[in-house]
């Protein structure tokens, strides 16, 4: 950080020194600002939501009833919806994103690399409301017409997950957790693909050359050399996508079906923390329990997302150190 | 460079101030319910042409409208559901109805004309708690002996956002269906036991259109604008009626305005030959102790003008004007406004 003292006289003039100091101070301020803003948001959400935590205690997190009429609020349906959609989205997007990344770094002809890379980045630039409307008007009817009846017919024959456990059987209404997960998967795909591509590119070329020189096929090079070399970073890429899926709002509002009750099927309508807040916030009056509950939900989402990102950081760092 | 930017900014600010200044003298601001926003805006435009007074209405939702008028950040607030008498007293607000709206039900039953389907409030309540689950349930076929209703699941759709429309609809269902009252209850947002939520009238309409077996409630104005046919409901006399403007007016004139506190007359499930059962008025709130009485008076003048000249716009946008005798009651209510002993109505 400090300039070696021997070089100082060469740069010398007082003016440069003053600029240096100003620059350093402003960087410190900028850095501190991030922390201050982050902590203030967390604090304000906690203070705002304190009434909810005081009223319901831990029941606020574990309660399954969400009833604005009787003023009983339990966040478990929304937490369940959030986690199920995000994890499902990840299960769909991860293999595809990894495939794209490996294709781009190892197999894709040099000429196609840039256009394909740009196309993936463009996916990330589409506003979420557009995904939501596309999901609602195009994907949801398609799901109810073809995908859901088919899934129901397939899974109804498998006793543990079929009718008795009814996770894949529901009236085909198109919207629900599965549709939301598909939309989320498309939305997080570019993040996963781009991050994974960068991670794969960081694999030392010598290692890969070595593998190929030993006569390894692409598959063997991938599974035997590349993946073990960057394993932690790959998990980091996935967790970044998960963080995004947890907090996505507008697109989810359109396709999840907005039912704040415990879901009985992955195709059933549900709600996520972000969608509940988006739907209820405009009419929540200051000073009421309704508003406190929404801020409390925000606090829970913050903590969950923060945890996920923290895990991602640790995994990425482990990789860099090893 | 910086100086130049600053100079440009200052001149731009000055320019906007100059443009805004003359208009300020006649401006009034309102905020609240989204349901009547189109008609208020339309009246506002016509009124600006006729008298020069300009209305700036922000459709933020009923809850926000009430909050804003309590904080006195606007000249009037607008709310779909009436505010409780205690709260009006405490916050020094005067409430009056401005326009009437109705809630209708749209359906998507393959092979059946939706406008031919008949339901009672009781069966509708059972549908919305998940007790009646199929379109060929005996309770529905008993009401529709001539229709061939298919055996497909009913998918009830509701508003995902907190909404005055939901409030009216759930109040109606709570009144006519004991099981709905017990299991769900009434409010801007409720704990729905079945079905799916979609944002806004447009979302509910699209959900019903997308899903075979769907049923949903939307504002009449929205259904009419989009040419959607609505099913028939039994009214307070047990007659099956299709939604119609004369039916809404009949319900409105049946309401007990004389004994209604703060002009919040309930008009749900009214009797009559044509009365539609889900009719409601939407309300305006003005301060009894305004900081600037002239601004409140401007609001009264605007609504008086709209009551007298607003019918064409209301017809065009499918809203229902208050019956003339109710308009007179509203003007009568305005005479109670006299901050500092200076009556604001009649205005000269």
Contacts between the chains, C-beta under 8 A, distances in Angstrom:
chain1	res1	chain2	res2	distance
A	65	B	191	7.1
A	66	B	191	6.0
A	67	B	185	8.0
A	67	B	190	7.5
A	67	B	191	3.9
A	68	B	162	7.9
A	68	B	187	5.6
A	68	B	188	7.5
A	68	B	189	4.5
A	68	B	190	6.2
A	68	B	191	6.9
A	69	B	184	7.2
A	69	B	185	3.8
A	69	B	186	6.9
A	69	B	187	4.7
A	69	B	190	5.2
A	69	B	191	6.6
A	70	B	185	7.1
A	70	B	191	7.9
A	136	B	198	7.8
A	136	B	203	7.7
A	136	B	206	6.7
A	136	B	210	7.9
A	137	B	206	6.9
A	137	B	210	7.7
A	140	B	210	5.9
A	141	B	210	5.0
A	144	B	210	7.0
A	144	B	211	6.3
A	144	B	212	7.6
A	171	B	153	4.3
A	171	B	155	6.4
A	171	B	213	7.7
A	173	B	155	5.0
A	173	B	196	6.0
A	173	B	211	4.9
A	173	B	214	7.8
A	174	B	210	5.8
A	174	B	211	6.2
A	175	B	196	5.7
A	175	B	198	7.8
A	175	B	207	7.3
A	176	B	196	7.7
A	253	B	160	6.7
A	253	B	199	5.8
A	254	B	198	7.8
A	254	B	199	7.1
A	254	B	203	7.5
A	257	B	196	3.9
A	257	B	197	6.4
A	257	B	198	8.0
A	258	B	160	3.5
A	258	B	196	6.6
A	258	B	197	3.0
A	258	B	198	6.8
A	258	B	199	7.6
A	259	B	192	6.5
A	259	B	195	7.1
A	259	B	196	5.9
A	259	B	197	6.1
A	260	B	191	7.1
A	261	B	191	7.2
A	261	B	192	7.6
A	261	B	193	7.3
A	269	B	195	7.5
A	269	B	196	4.1
A	269	B	197	7.1
A	271	B	197	7.9
A	275	B	160	7.8
A	279	B	160	4.9
A	279	B	161	4.9
A	279	B	162	7.0
A	279	B	189	7.9
A	279	B	197	7.5
A	279	B	199	6.9
A	280	B	161	7.6
A	280	B	162	5.5
A	280	B	189	6.3
A	282	B	60	6.7
A	282	B	61	4.6
A	282	B	63	7.2
A	282	B	64	6.4
A	282	B	161	7.0
A	282	B	162	6.9
A	283	B	61	4.9
A	283	B	62	6.9
A	283	B	63	3.8
A	283	B	64	7.1
A	283	B	161	7.5
A	283	B	162	3.5
A	283	B	163	7.7
A	283	B	188	5.8
A	283	B	189	7.3
A	284	B	63	6.8
A	284	B	162	7.6
A	285	B	63	5.2
A	285	B	66	7.2
A	285	B	67	5.4
A	286	B	67	6.5
